[in-house]
């Protein structure tokens, strides 16, 4: 992929390899000096990303009300949830199932082929993840 040059959230210089704020993962800085200088202002707007348990709670709440767009809002966190599935419980299967279910419902209601493609991708992911999980 292309090397991405980003803009320092403090001084505005464009450069590669900026360090992201470890809390919100959104702001990025040239280095410690810029980050320190920016912190006083940044901490007012720096929300920590919701924890994995929070995200799972939100996904389950959206699923309960069939708010499928609400479920898919968290799809970007899926890998992290699968990664954190160190124990051999059914959690990651549930997460995959929920995303598949969301895409299935939206595909049925919208006919958008992207949802069909996502279902296939998720099924492939399941094989990889559950294949991994059976080695315990």
Secondary structure, DSSP 8 states (H G I E B T S, - for coil): ----EEE-TTT--EEES-EE-TTTS--EESSHHHHHHHHHHHHHH------HHHHHHHHHHHHHTT-HHHHHTTGGGHHHHHHT--SSSSHHHHHHHHHHHHHHHHHHHH--HHHHHHHHHHHHHHHHHHHHHTT-
